[in-house]
Amino acid sequence: MLTLLASVSHARGAPESFADLAQQVSPAVVNITTATVVAQDTGPSPMVPEGSPFEDFFRDFLDRNGGDQSPQSRRSSALGSGFVISEDGFIVTNNHVIEGADEIEIEFFGDRGTLPATVVGTDPNTDIALLKVETDEPLPFVPFGDSGAIRVGDWVMAMGNPLGQGFSISAGIISARGRELQGTYDDFLQTDAAINRGNSGGPLFNMDGQVIGVNTAILSPNGGSIGIGFAMASNVVTKVVDQLKEFGETRRGWLGVRIQDVTDDVAEAMGLADARGALVTDVPEGPAMDAGMEAGDVIVNFGGEDIEDTRELVRIVGNSGVGETVRVIVLREGQTQTLRVTLGRREEAISADASEAPEETPGEDAPLEKTVLGLSLSEMTPELREELGLDAGSSGLVVTAVLAESQAAAKGLEAGDVITEAGQQRLETIADLEARVAEAKDGGRQSILLLVRRGGDPRFVALPVEE
């Protein structure tokens, strides 16, 4: 109890006022107005039969009232927030604030007036945009802080243009860290500082006047603030901004693997002490394959950082430099191995066409069919390859049916799945699978790890060896 009281006594109390902080940072916060030209249909024109006695009348009427009845255009405007990050006029905001805009106008705090802005680059994945204004005099700006140092319960202040009402501040605490909404690279700080529409793109400050987040989203049933707001962490934003400033686009690292989380049953089937890391399900042609990575490897450390799950690996790889050589530690058959991977570029990999698998000549023997582990299985045939839309070189066992009360059904296996590995060894025949099951039993394992492909997408599934 004494230790608890001592800890509480050192806790920082609420600030007496946020006025000094607001006065310090407000000159660098901006309101953003965008304009977009939108085509607008004026409605149907009068239909007059050719040769009608009213034809000349309606032609004269239309000429007097604007003549051409083609679609007109109107200007649509939107409001948001942003902040200046350098004295030469670079401004950060949300991508959704300026997306599709034909004109962007920056309004500065106080009597500094407005300036037009151009888009330097955008990153829809993190909803960040970098703008630039031209000015002869240096602009007030704010620095980024370390979002990794902010703690749950620390005081923060949000500033922006809520609901188009102009410069406004709100204060609260960090409610949670590491929130994920929908994006692959999400790393949101959750705050109860009031954030409303129009605050998007504005800064979230720590008590030292540093930006530790970019206000991006709210969670609300009615569209207004209910004390659940999200700001993209500054440690993500700074990397994106640096790349947009240098290249006008993002250049994220690419490892070149398909992965899944290590669940408790998968860990047991693989003989792992802990359910952590990222399990590699497939290694297509790319950096990982060149480095010797294999399906079934568990990535436990990347570039000196321990990997807890797939989300963390994707984030760390994406934040790594293209062309950078990284030390990757994997678990393979119970032993650690260190690989050195030279990363590619994710954006190029996504746009590249997938390579075709080499063809192989199928055997002529009739396939064996049997039920194992609650699965009705058939060995691969040319007919099954064609029916499932598989490449000529595809091998494995085809699931033709799943027993309704089996663990296989509970794990989501279904007819049409193809099992290509068991116990991290390739399967060609049902006898291969039965041998792997027997080995698992002899080794005291309660389950066996299967590599299952559905529509070309691989995943590992652990099934009990006693069905």
C-alpha positions in Angstrom: 0.0 0.0 0.0 2.9 2.4 0.8 4.4 1.7 -2.6 1.1 2.4 -4.3 0.7 5.7 -2.5 4.3 6.7 -3.3 3.7 6.1 -7.0 0.5 8.1 -7.0 2.2 11.0 -5.3 4.6 11.3 -8.2 1.8 11.4 -10.8 1.5 14.6 -12.8 -1.7 16.5 -12.1 -4.0 18.2 -14.6 -2.6 21.5 -16.0 -4.0 24.6 -14.4 -4.6 26.0 -17.9 -4.0 25.2 -21.6 -3.8 28.8 -22.5 0.0 29.1 -22.7 0.2 26.0 -24.8 -2.6 27.1 -27.1 -1.0 30.5 -27.6 2.4 28.9 -28.4 1.2 26.5 -31.1 -1.9 28.1 -32.6 0.0 30.2 -35.2 1.1 27.0 -36.9 -2.4 25.5 -37.1 -4.4 26.2 -40.3 -7.9 25.8 -41.6 -8.2 24.2 -45.0 -10.9 24.9 -47.6 -11.2 22.9 -50.8 -13.2 23.5 -53.9 -14.3 20.9 -56.4 -16.1 21.5 -59.7 -19.0 19.1 -59.9 -21.1 18.5 -63.0 -24.7 19.3 -62.4 -27.6 18.2 -64.7 -30.1 21.0 -65.3 -32.9 18.6 -65.9 -34.7 17.4 -69.1 -35.1 19.7 -72.0 -38.6 20.2 -73.6 -39.3 17.6 -76.2 -41.1 19.1 -79.2 -41.8 17.0 -82.3 -40.0 18.1 -85.4 -42.3 20.1 -87.7 -44.5 21.1 -84.8 -46.0 24.6 -85.0 -44.5 25.1 -81.5 -40.9 24.3 -82.6 -39.9 27.8 -83.4 -41.6 29.1 -80.2 -39.6 26.8 -78.0 -36.3 27.4 -79.8 -36.7 31.2 -79.3 -37.6 30.6 -75.6 -34.5 28.5 -75.0 -32.3 31.0 -76.7 -33.6 33.8 -74.5 -33.0 31.8 -71.4 -29.5 30.5 -71.8 -29.8 28.5 -74.9 -27.7 25.4 -74.3 -29.3 22.9 -71.9 -26.1 20.8 -71.5 -25.1 19.9 -67.9 -23.8 22.9 -65.9 -21.1 22.9 -63.2 -21.2 24.0 -59.6 -18.5 24.3 -56.9 -18.5 22.0 -54.0 -16.5 23.0 -50.9 -15.2 21.1 -47.9 -13.5 22.1 -44.7 -10.7 20.6 -42.7 -7.6 21.3 -40.6 -3.8 21.0 -40.9 -0.6 22.3 -39.5 2.7 23.8 -40.7 5.7 21.6 -40.2 8.5 23.9 -41.7 9.0 27.6 -42.1 9.1 27.2 -45.9 5.5 26.2 -46.1 5.0 22.4 -45.9 1.7 21.5 -44.4 0.3 18.2 -43.1 -3.4 17.2 -43.3 -5.5 14.2 -44.0 -5.8 12.8 -47.5 -9.6 12.6 -47.3 -9.7 16.4 -46.6 -8.1 17.3 -50.0 -8.9 14.2 -52.1 -10.3 15.2 -55.5 -10.0 18.9 -54.8 -9.4 21.3 -57.7 -8.4 24.2 -55.4 -7.0 24.2 -51.9 -7.0 27.3 -49.8 -5.1 27.6 -46.5 -6.3 30.0 -43.9 -3.8 31.0 -41.2 -4.4 31.8 -37.6 -5.0 35.5 -36.7 -4.6 38.1 -39.4 -2.1 36.2 -41.7 -4.8 35.8 -44.4 -5.0 32.9 -46.9 -2.7 31.3 -49.4 -3.3 28.7 -52.2 -1.7 25.3 -51.7 -0.5 22.6 -54.0 -0.4 18.8 -53.3 3.1 17.4 -52.8 1.9 13.9 -52.3 -0.7 11.7 -50.6 -0.8 8.3 -48.9 -4.3 6.9 -48.7 -3.1 3.9 -46.6 -2.4 6.2 -43.7 -4.8 9.0 -44.8 -1.9 11.5 -44.8 -1.4 14.3 -47.4 1.5 16.8 -47.7 0.7 20.3 -49.0 3.0 23.3 -49.9 2.3 27.0 -49.9 4.6 29.6 -51.3 5.5 32.6 -49.1 8.2 35.2 -48.9 8.3 35.2 -45.2 9.1 32.3 -42.8 6.0 30.7 -41.3 5.5 29.6 -37.7 5.6 25.8 -37.5 5.4 23.0 -34.9 7.7 20.0 -34.5 6.7 16.4 -34.3 7.1 14.5 -31.0 7.7 10.8 -30.2 4.3 9.1 -30.2 6.0 6.1 -28.7 6.7 8.0 -25.5 3.1 9.1 -24.9 1.3 7.0 -22.2 -2.3 6.1 -21.6 -3.5 8.8 -19.3 -1.2 11.6 -20.5 -2.8 14.9 -21.2 -3.2 16.0 -24.9 -4.7 19.0 -26.7 -6.4 18.9 -30.1 -6.7 21.9 -32.3 -8.5 22.5 -35.6 -11.6 23.7 -37.4 -14.5 21.7 -35.9 -17.8 21.9 -37.9 -16.4 24.8 -39.8 -16.5 27.1 -36.7 -12.9 28.3 -37.1 -9.9 27.8 -34.8 -10.8 25.8 -31.7 -9.1 23.7 -29.1 -10.2 20.8 -27.0 -8.3 18.9 -24.3 -8.3 15.4 -22.8 -6.1 12.3 -22.2 -4.8 9.5 -24.3 -7.4 6.7 -23.8 -5.5 3.9 -25.6 -2.6 3.2 -27.9 -2.0 1.0 -30.9 -5.6 1.1 -32.2 -6.3 -0.5 -35.5 -9.3 0.6 -37.6 -9.2 -0.7 -41.2 -5.8 0.1 -42.7 -2.8 -2.2 -42.9 -0.5 0.4 -41.4 -2.9 1.7 -38.8 -1.3 2.9 -35.5 -3.9 5.2 -33.9 -3.8 7.0 -30.6 -7.3 7.0 -29.0 -8.2 10.2 -27.1 -11.2 11.6 -25.4 -10.3 15.2 -26.4 -13.3 16.3 -28.4 -12.8 15.7 -32.2 -15.6 16.6 -34.6 -16.0 16.9 -38.4 -13.6 19.6 -39.6 -11.0 18.6 -37.1 -9.6 16.1 -39.6 -6.0 16.7 -40.4 -5.5 18.9 -37.3 -2.7 18.2 -34.8 -2.9 16.4 -31.4 -0.3 18.0 -29.1 1.5 16.7 -26.0 2.1 19.1 -23.2 5.5 20.2 -24.7 3.8 21.6 -27.8 4.9 18.7 -30.0 2.6 17.0 -32.5 2.2 13.3 -31.4 -0.8 12.6 -33.7 -2.9 13.7 -36.7 -6.6 13.8 -35.9 -8.2 11.5 -38.4 -11.4 9.7 -37.3 -14.2 9.5 -34.7 -16.3 6.6 -33.5 -19.8 7.9 -33.1 -23.4 6.7 -33.7 -24.6 10.2 -34.6 -21.6 11.8 -36.4 -20.6 14.0 -33.4 -17.9 13.6 -30.7 -18.7 11.1 -28.0 -15.2 11.1 -26.6 -13.8 8.4 -28.9 -11.4 10.0 -31.3 -8.4 8.7 -33.2 -5.2 10.3 -34.3 -2.6 8.7 -36.5 0.6 8.3 -34.4 3.3 10.8 -35.3 6.0 8.0 -35.6 4.0 6.7 -38.6 3.3 10.2 -40.0 6.9 11.4 -40.0 8.0 8.5 -42.1 5.2 9.0 -44.6 5.9 12.8 -44.7 9.6 12.3 -45.3 8.9 10.0 -48.3 6.2 12.3 -49.7 8.6 15.3 -49.5 11.5 13.4 -51.2 9.6 11.3 -53.8 6.1 12.6 -53.9 4.9 9.1 -53.0 5.4 6.4 -50.5 8.1 3.7 -50.9 7.5 0.9 -48.4 9.6 -2.1 -47.8 8.4 -5.5 -49.2 9.4 -8.9 -47.8 7.4 -11.0 -50.2 5.6 -13.6 -48.0 2.1 -14.6 -47.1 1.7 -14.9 -43.4 -0.8 -15.7 -40.6 -0.9 -15.4 -36.9 0.4 -18.3 -34.7 -2.6 -19.5 -32.7 -2.3 -21.7 -29.6 -3.3 -24.9 -31.5 -0.8 -24.0 -34.3 1.9 -23.5 -31.8 1.2 -26.8 -30.1 1.2 -28.6 -33.5 4.6 -27.1 -34.4 6.0 -27.7 -30.9 6.5 -24.0 -30.2 6.8 -22.7 -26.6 4.7 -19.6 -27.3 2.0 -18.5 -29.7 3.8 -15.6 -31.1 5.5 -14.5 -34.4 4.3 -14.6 -38.0 3.8 -18.0 -39.6 4.9 -18.0 -43.3 2.3 -19.8 -45.4 3.7 -19.1 -48.9 6.9 -17.7 -50.3 6.4 -16.5 -53.9 9.3 -15.2 -56.0 10.8 -12.2 -54.3 13.1 -11.0 -51.6 12.2 -13.7 -49.0 12.6 -16.5 -51.5 16.0 -15.1 -52.6 17.1 -15.1 -48.9 16.1 -18.8 -48.4 12.8 -18.3 -46.5 10.4 -21.2 -46.6 6.7 -21.9 -46.0 6.4 -23.0 -42.4 9.0 -20.7 -41.1 7.9 -18.6 -38.1 9.3 -15.0 -38.2 10.1 -14.1 -34.6 12.5 -11.1 -35.1 12.8 -8.6 -37.9 15.6 -6.1 -38.0 16.2 -6.4 -34.2 12.6 -6.1 -33.3 10.7 -9.0 -31.8 7.5 -9.9 -33.7 4.4 -10.7 -31.8 1.9 -11.1 -34.7 1.4 -10.5 -38.4 0.1 -7.0 -38.0 3.3 -5.9 -36.2 5.5 -7.6 -38.9 3.6 -5.8 -41.7 3.9 -2.4 -40.0 7.7 -2.9 -39.3 8.4 -4.1 -42.9 6.4 -1.2 -44.4 8.4 1.3 -42.3 11.7 -0.2 -43.5 13.6 1.2 -46.4 13.4 -0.1 -50.0 16.7 -1.9 -50.8 17.7 -2.2 -47.1 19.2 -5.5 -46.1 17.6 -6.7 -42.9 18.5 -9.5 -40.5 15.4 -11.8 -40.0 15.3 -14.6 -37.4 13.0 -17.5 -38.1 12.1 -20.7 -36.3 12.4 -23.7 -38.6 11.8 -27.3 -37.4 12.4 -26.2 -33.8 15.7 -24.4 -34.6 16.4 -20.7 -35.1 17.9 -19.5 -38.3 19.1 -16.1 -39.3 18.4 -14.9 -42.9 19.5 -11.6 -44.5 16.8 -10.2 -46.7 17.2 -7.3 -49.1 13.7 -5.7 -49.2 11.9 -4.8 -52.4 9.3 -2.1 -52.8 5.7 -3.0 -51.9 4.0 -0.6 -54.3 5.8 -2.2 -57.3 5.1 -5.7 -56.0 1.4 -5.1 -55.8 1.2 -3.8 -59.4 3.3 -6.6 -60.8 1.7 -9.5 -62.5 1.9 -12.8 -60.7 4.3 -15.3 -62.3 2.9 -18.5 -63.7 3.8 -21.9 -62.1 5.9 -24.3 -64.1 4.1 -27.1 -65.7 4.6 -30.8 -64.7 3.4 -34.0 -66.3 0.8 -35.7 -64.2 1.0 -39.3 -63.4 -1.3 -41.9 -64.9 -2.2 -43.9 -61.8 -5.8 -43.8 -60.6 -6.2 -41.6 -57.5 -6.8 -43.1 -54.1 -9.8 -41.8 -52.1 -10.0 -42.1 -48.3 -11.2 -40.4 -45.1 -8.6 -39.1 -42.7 -9.0 -36.7 -39.8 -12.6 -36.2 -40.7 -11.8 -35.3 -44.3 -12.8 -37.2 -47.4 -9.7 -36.9 -49.5 -8.7 -37.6 -53.1 -5.3 -37.6 -54.6 -4.8 -35.0 -57.3 -5.9 -35.7 -60.9 -5.8 -33.6 -64.1 -9.6 -33.6 -63.9 -9.6 -32.1 -60.4 -7.0 -29.6 -61.4 -9.2 -28.4 -64.2 -12.3 -28.4 -62.0 -10.6 -26.4 -59.3 -8.9 -24.0 -61.7 -5.4 -25.1 -60.6 -2.2 -24.8 -62.5 -0.9 -27.9 -64.2 1.9 -28.3 -61.6 -0.4 -28.2 -58.6 -0.1 -31.1 -56.2 -1.6 -32.2 -52.9 -4.8 -33.8 -51.6 -8.2 -32.5 -52.6 -10.9 -32.3 -49.9 -14.1 -33.8 -51.4 -16.2 -33.7 -48.3 -15.9 -32.8 -44.6 -17.6 -34.8 -41.8 -20.2 -32.4 -40.2 -19.2 -33.1 -36.5 -15.4 -33.2 -37.1 -12.8 -30.8 -35.9 -12.0 -30.2 -39.6 -15.5 -28.7 -40.0 -15.1 -26.7 -36.9 -11.9 -25.2 -38.2 -13.6 -24.1 -41.5 -12.3 -26.7 -43.9 -14.6 -27.4 -46.8 -14.9 -29.3 -50.1 -12.5 -27.9 -52.7 -9.7 -27.1 -50.3 -6.3 -28.5 -51.3 -3.9 -29.8 -48.5 -0.3 -29.4 -49.8 1.6 -30.0 -46.6 1.3 -31.9 -43.3 3.8 -31.5 -40.5 5.6 -29.0 -42.8 6.3 -31.7 -45.4 4.9 -31.9 -48.9 2.0 -34.3 -49.6 1.6 -36.2 -52.9 -0.4 -39.2 -51.7 -2.8 -40.0 -48.9 -0.2 -42.4 -47.6 2.1 -39.4 -47.1 -0.6 -37.8 -44.9 -1.1 -41.0 -42.9 2.6 -41.3 -42.3 2.8 -37.7 -41.0 -0.2 -38.3 -38.6 1.6 -41.4 -37.3 4.8 -39.5 -36.8 2.8 -36.8 -34.8 1.3 -39.5 -32.6 4.6 -41.2 -32.0 6.1 -37.8 -31.1 3.4 -37.2 -28.4 1.8 -34.4 -30.4 -1.9 -33.8 -30.0 -2.4 -32.1 -33.3 -0.8 -31.9 -36.8 -0.3 -28.8 -38.9 -1.8 -28.8 -42.4 -1.1 -26.2 -45.1 -4.4 -25.7 -46.8 -5.0 -23.7 -50.1 -8.3 -22.3 -51.1 -8.6 -20.4 -54.3 -4.8 -20.1 -54.3 -4.6 -18.5 -50.8 -2.7 -20.6 -48.3 -3.3 -20.9 -44.5 -2.1 -23.3 -41.8 -4.7 -25.3 -39.8 -4.0 -27.4 -36.8 -6.1 -30.6 -36.5 -6.2 -33.1 -33.7 -4.5 -36.4 -34.7 -7.2 -38.4 -32.8 -10.5 -37.8 -34.7 
